[in-house]
Amino acid sequence: MKHIQTSLLAAALSLAAASAYMQAAKSSPAAGASASPSTPPTIASAIDREMTIVEKELIDAAEAMPEDKFDFSPEKLNLPGSDYKGVRTFGQQLKHVAASNYLIWSPITGEKPPDTVNDGKGPDNMKAKAEIIKFLKDSFAFGHKSVATLNSSNLVEPITSKSGRPTTRLFLATFAAAHAFDHYGQVVEYLRMNGIVPPASRGQ
């Protein structure tokens, strides 16, 4: 059963990579052009593309929020019937994504995450917009470096997560993107609560 599940997961990733390749081919210059053929997709390139998408959306959202709103959370709105007590501020959301990126990706390569991850919270004293965005960008750079090591041989090889639980590189790689998208959805609401249309939604 485990062998079947492993084969199905590998097949699913291969299909995802092939789909990404076909979509890229459709949007490329017309057939017959003299451009060199695109590089064939791989497991690593398919996952890297997913990370690139959420990376851009999060960073663009972070850039769109004024610095004086980085300490905003829905709790400040005092909405009747709501319960936002203790939820993360906008800046804390971004620091959490960045710190989590390091914690999720580091077991894939065995590289030690920076001490600034602070149990997934990021540096407590980091408040400035520019510092937080740099922390976020650096964490995605770390993720891309880890993605590049993925291949069909090591994807479902048993490894240990930062929490000490048995896992696989496949789970961590896909969870990293899912986790970042989860918090992007929350960040979008923070922007809209402040009258800001998320950059990814503009012009639609």
Buried (B, 14 or more C-beta within 10 A) or exposed (E): EEEEEBEEBBEEBBEBBEEBBEEBEEEEEEEEEEEEEEEEBBBBBBBBBBBBBBBEBBBBBBEBBEEEBBEBBBBEEEEEEEEEEEEBBBBBBBBBBBBBBBBBBBBBBEEEBBEBBBEBBBBEEBBEBEBBBEBBBBBBEBBBEBBBBBEEEBBBEEBEBBEEEEBBBBBBBBBBBEBBBEBBEBBBEBBEBBEBEBBBEEEE
